[in-house]
Amino acid sequence: MNIIDRINAAKPTFTKSDELIYNCIKDDYWIIIRDASTIVDLAEKCHVSKSAILRFAKKLGYSGYSEFKYDFSIVGHSSVPEELHENKFDYILDSYTLAIKSIRQYLSENDFIMLAKEVMSAKKIRLCGYNRSGFTAMQFKYRLINIDIESEAVTDTLMLNVLSSSSAENEIFFFFTVRGNQSTPLNAYIKTCHDTKKTVVVLTMNPNTPYKKYASHFILLPNIKVKGVFLDEQAIFHIFIEILVSYISERILIEENQSPSLAK
């Protein structure tokens, strides 16, 4: 009996929480692989508790979330789009191309000009990310080094706890968080940075993140919705970084040309 059969058999015994979970996943089984890598992620997406997810999985005969998620991955791979079967290469390229082209619907040139000015005027630049977003923070750091701008990549909670609580002035914090949810450890410090008067830039693909209200600048980027293949949305962050670094470089040249010492 596959997981779909198990769900159908268990429907008559569904509680209200079970119904919420079922309604969340029924239209897109791939969502558990793409958007809910942990039981906390799925609980937040379905607006139920972690224990409700675990009870749901056990009601279907699974020992835990990992086994439950594995069976969903099998279903997801068996229901991939026809175009993926025809040409996986084109399907992946088209998915990324569509997301990249969509950036102009979310941001304008003025957004990049404003952020470039913020970066240039900041005394300290902190780049924060957890897990794969931590690698994105590191990539941003390396790109800034290429244009002679020092910054610090912060990927652990101990360091961020110290930095976010400091009384230092004129600091800018970039938080890279695809889902923008509470299960990501570093996100808890977004509010702390806000409360200590830091400039906070939140970059996410979640328009409903609870951290939006703490952001000095909220940057919403397009996500990649595909079935049958796992595509990492960090690539969209990297495109954003490349655009921003280009505007920062332009700002550096403008300031150098306006420098009195160069005018003599």
N, C-alpha and C positions, 0 to 999 in steps of 0.2 A: 504494500500500500504506500503510494507516494504521499507527499505532504498535502497536496490538493485534496486527495481522497480523505485524508485524516481530518482536514478542516471541515469538509462537507459532512463527515460523520459526526463531528463534535458540535456542529451548529446548534442543535436543539438544546444544548446545555450551556450555551454562551451566556456569560454575565454581561453587565454593561461595559465593564473594562474589556472583556473579550471582543465585544462588538466594536469598540473604539479601535482596537488593534487590527481587527479584521478589515474594517473600513479604510484604515490607513494603508494597508498593504495589498488589498485585493486587486487594484487596477494596475499595479506595477510591482511584481514580485522582485524585480531587480533592485528595488529601492533598498532592500536590506543589505545587499552587497555594495551598492554605490554610496549610500548615505548613512548607513548604520553599522559601522564596524564594531561597535560595542553595544552591550545591552542598555547602557545609559543613553546612547545616541537614539536608539529605537524608542525608548521610553519617552524621551523628550519630543520626538517627532509624532508619536501617537497620543501625547498628553496623558500618559498614565505613569504609574510607578514602575521601578525596576522589578519589584516583586510580582506585579501584574503580568509583566512580560514573561517572567519565569514560570508563573502559574499557567499561563497560556501555552507555553512550550511543553510543560509537563502534562497538560490536559491532552495534548496531541500525541503523547507517548515518548517525548524526548527527555533525556536525562538533564539537559541544560541548554543554554543559549547557543553554544558552539555547534552542537549537533543539529539544533533547529535551524541555524543559519546555513549550515552546510547543505542541508536538503533544499533550502530555498535557492541556493546557488545552482543546484542541478536544474531546478525548474526554470530559473532565469536563463541558463544557457540553452535550454530546450525551446525557449520561446523568443529567440532573437529575431530581429527584423529580417525580412527577405533580402533587403539590399546588403546586409552584412554577409549573408551566405554567398551572394553574387560577387562581391568585391570588398573584402575587409579593408584593404588599403585605402580605397576611395572613401569608404564610410568613415574611417577614422579622420582622414584629412578634411573631409567635409564638415565633420562635427567640430573640429578645432577652428576651421576657417569661419564657420558661422558664429562661434562664440567670440572670436577676435573681432570680426566685423561689427558685432553687437556692442562693443565697448563704446562706440560713438553715441549710442543711444543712452548710455549711462553717464558719460563724462564729456566735458567740453574742453577746449584748449585753455579756457580761463581757469579751470580746476588745476591743470598742470602748472600754469604760470604762478598761481597762488601757492601751491605746495612747494614749488621751486624756491620761491621767496622765503617761505617758512624754514626750509632746510638751510638756506644760505644765512639766515639771521640767527639760527639756533646756536647756542654755545655747546650743547651736547646733543648727539643724535643717537637714540636707542632704537634698535630694530628687533622686534620681539616675535617669536614664533615657536610653536611646539610641534614635535614630531616632524612630519614632512614640511610643515610651514617654517620650521626651524632652519631647514636647508634654504628656503626662500629668503629668510632674514640674512643668512650668510652670503647668499648670492648678491643681495642688495649691498651688503658691506663691501664685497669685492669690487662691485661696479663703482661704488663711490671712491674707493681707493684709486681707481684708474683715473679719476679726475681730481686727485689730491684732496679729498675730503675724508676726514677721520670720522668713524662712527663705531658703535659697539653692537654686536649681535648678542641678544639675550635669549637663551633657549632653556633656562632652568628657573624654577620657582624661587630658589634661595637667593639668587642674584637679583631677580626682578623684585623680590620683596624689599631688599635693601634700596635699590635704585628708585622704586616707585614711591617709597616713603620719605625720601630725602627732601631737604628743604632747598636744594639747588634751584636756581632760577634759569629761565629761558632754555628749558629742555624740551625736545620733541620726541615723542614715543610713537613708533609705527607698530601696530598690532596686526599681524597677518593671521586670519582665522577663517577658513573656508566656511565652516558651518556656524560660527559665531555663537556656539552654545556653551552651557555651563560645565559640560564634561571636560572641556579643555582647561587644564590647570592654570595656564598663564592668563586666561581671560579674567580671572578673579581680580587681577591687579589693574584692570582698565579703570575700574571705579576709583581705586586708590590713587592712580595717576591724576584722574579728574579732580579728586578731592584735594590733592596737594598742588593744584594749579599748574600741572604740566599741560603742554599742547599734546593732545591725543588724536592720532589718526587711526581709525579703525577701518581695515580693508577686509571685506567679506563678500560671500555670495548669498548671504541670508538677509533679506530685507526686513525681517522681523526680529533680528537679534536684540536681546534685552540690553545690549551694551551700546546701542545707537545713541541713547540719551546721554552717555558719558563722553561722547566723541566731540572734539573740537571740529574735526573734519570727518565726515562719514563717507567712505568710498565704497559704493556698491558696484560689484562687477558681475558679469554674466556667468552663469554656471553651465556645465556641459551635461545635458540630459541624453543619455544613450542607453541602449539595452544590449546585452550580450557581450560587452567588452568594457573593461575598466580603464577609464581615461582620467588621469590625475589633473585636477583643476589648478594645481600649482603653476602650470604653464601659463595660465591667464595672469597670475600674479607676476610672472617673469616678464610678460609683455608690458604690463603696467610699469614695472621697474625700468625697462628699457626706454619707454616713452618719457618717464619722469627724469631719468638721468640725462636724456637729451636736452630737456628744458633747463635742468640745472647747469649743464655745460654752457648753454646759451647765455644763461644769467651770469656765469663767471666771466665770459667774454665781454658782456655789456659793462660789468663793473670794472673790469681791467681797463677798458677803453675810456671809462669816465674818471679813472684815477688821476689826480693832479700830478703825481710823480711822472706818469707817462706822457702827460701833456707838455711837460717842459722840454 
